[in-house]
Amino acid sequence: MLLKEESQELNEMEEKNQEEKCSDFMTGEESSSSSQTHETQTSMNPKVQKKAGTGERPFTCEHCGKSFAQKGTLKLHMNVHTGEKPFTCPQCGKSFALKGGLKGHLRVHTGEKPYSCQQCGKSFALKGNLNFHMRVHMKEIQFTCQQCGKGFSEKESFEVHLRIHAGEKPYVCSQCGKSFKEKKNRNVHMRTHTGEKPHTCKLCGKSFTRKDGLKSHITVHSGEKPYSCPQCGKSFTIKRNLKTHIRVHTGEKPYKCDQCGNCFKYHTDLKRHMQTHSEQK
């Protein structure tokens, strides 16, 4: 039906609008109940059926010239131009012009990532992010790491990667001397000294230095634990905690002491262990 096509077009327009704002949210498809309602209305209305069959779109937006078969669809489209956002997220209060936009945004809270790269398997919550990621595969690999064989299309990314093998951390905190491989990580770390907390929860006002801290906090209000262990079924609010928990089953110990070679499951255990070497000096 033409009306369903229009709904999809509106949602795609909302998605494009969100991507241009570098938002972490995206639009989704129209909900099934909404689609069914529109389909029922369309099948009951012979005039709409006629327009759907002929491809006629008599309702035109005076702002951008886009045309629609139904007046109601044009009215929804107008939200894009007026800035009206009647669809609000119950979790964080963010509003959207279209229902599809809200549906897609909810994936931020649930952790759902329905868009997967067929070349490397990496998943994304936003279709726009998947499209952006695909450029990695499309670009010509110009720089190859001699240590692990990983390829890069940009020199900057290649140089950052080399620091992993070299252990190089050129970005140093002027306050405490802690070093980082990337400048952006050093800048985020600086907030621990300045007290800056730019990420604020709209539900309770609590602020965080890091965006992932806010994302994790949101689950306190929702009660959601979308990340479940496939081994024992234990659930977690954030993916990072699940990855850490998995080590209980795998026995993986990724944190190695440079002085004696002992390995640990958790970074906190390594830090505690390092104190024993400091005390011995």
Residue pairs with C-beta under 8 A, 6 or more apart in sequence:
1 38
1 39
1 42
1 52
2 51
2 52
2 55
2 69
3 38
3 39
3 42
3 48
3 52
3 69
3 70
3 73
4 30
4 35
4 38
4 39
6 68
6 69
6 70
6 73
7 30
7 34
7 35
7 38
7 73
7 100
8 29
8 30
10 73
10 76
10 77
10 80
10 98
10 100
11 27
11 28
11 29
11 30
11 98
11 100
11 101
11 104
12 27
13 77
13 80
14 27
14 80
14 96
14 97
14 98
14 100
14 101
15 26
15 27
15 100
15 101
15 104
15 126
15 127
15 128
16 128
17 80
17 97
18 25
18 26
18 27
18 101
18 128
19 26
19 126
19 128
24 108
24 125
24 126
25 94
25 96
25 101
25 104
25 105
25 108
25 126
26 101
26 104
26 105
26 107
26 125
26 126
26 127
26 128
26 129
27 96
27 98
27 100
27 101
27 103
27 104
28 100
28 101
28 103
28 104
28 107
29 100
29 103
30 38
30 99
30 100
30 103
31 99
31 100
31 103
34 99
41 48
42 48
42 49
42 52
43 49
48 69
48 70
50 56
51 57
51 58
51 69
51 70
52 69
56 69
57 67
57 68
57 69
58 67
58 69
59 67
59 68
59 69
59 70
59 71
59 73
59 74
60 66
60 67
60 68
60 74
61 67
61 68
61 74
61 77
61 78
61 81
63 78
63 81
64 81
66 77
68 74
68 77
76 98
78 84
79 85
79 86
79 97
79 98
80 97
80 98
83 97
84 97
85 95
85 96
85 97
86 95
86 97
87 95
87 96
87 97
87 98
87 99
87 101
87 102
88 94
88 95
88 96
88 102
89 95
89 96
89 102
89 105
89 106
89 109
91 106
91 109
91 203
91 218
91 221
91 222
92 109
92 201
92 202
92 203
92 218
93 202
93 203
94 105
94 202
96 102
96 105
104 125
104 126
107 113
107 114
107 125
107 126
108 125
108 215
109 218
109 219
109 222
109 224
110 224
110 226
111 125
111 226
111 227
111 239
112 125
112 226
113 123
113 124
113 125
114 123
114 125
115 123
115 124
115 125
115 126
115 127
115 129
115 130
116 122
116 123
116 124
116 130
117 123
117 124
117 130
117 133
117 134
117 137
119 134
119 137
120 137
122 133
124 130
124 133
136 153
139 153
139 154
140 153
141 151
141 152
141 153
142 152
142 153
142 154
142 155
143 151
143 152
143 153
143 154
143 155
143 158
144 150
144 151
144 152
145 151
145 152
145 158
145 161
145 162
145 165
147 165
148 165
150 161
152 158
152 161
160 181
160 182
162 168
163 169
163 170
163 181
164 181
168 181
169 179
169 180
169 181
170 179
170 181
171 179
171 180
171 181
171 182
171 183
171 185
171 186
172 178
172 179
172 180
172 186
173 179
173 180
173 186
173 189
173 190
173 193
175 190
175 193
176 193
178 189
180 186
180 189
188 209
188 210
190 196
191 197
191 198
191 209
191 210
192 209
196 209
197 207
197 208
197 209
198 207
198 209
199 207
199 208
199 209
199 210
199 211
199 213
199 214
200 206
200 207
200 208
200 214
201 207
201 208
201 214
201 217
201 218
201 221
203 218
203 221
204 221
206 217
208 214
208 217
212 238
212 240
215 238
216 237
216 238
219 225
219 237
219 238
220 237
224 237
225 235
225 236
225 237
226 235
226 237
227 235
227 236
227 237
227 238
227 239
227 241
227 242
228 234
228 235
228 236
228 242
229 235
229 236
229 242
229 245
229 246
229 249
231 246
231 249
232 249
234 245
236 242
236 245
244 265
244 266
246 252
247 253
247 254
247 265
247 266
248 265
252 265
253 263
253 264
253 265
254 263
254 265
255 263
255 264
255 265
255 266
255 267
255 269
255 270
256 262
256 263
256 264
256 270
257 263
257 264
257 270
257 273
257 274
257 277
259 274
259 277
260 277
262 273
264 270
264 273
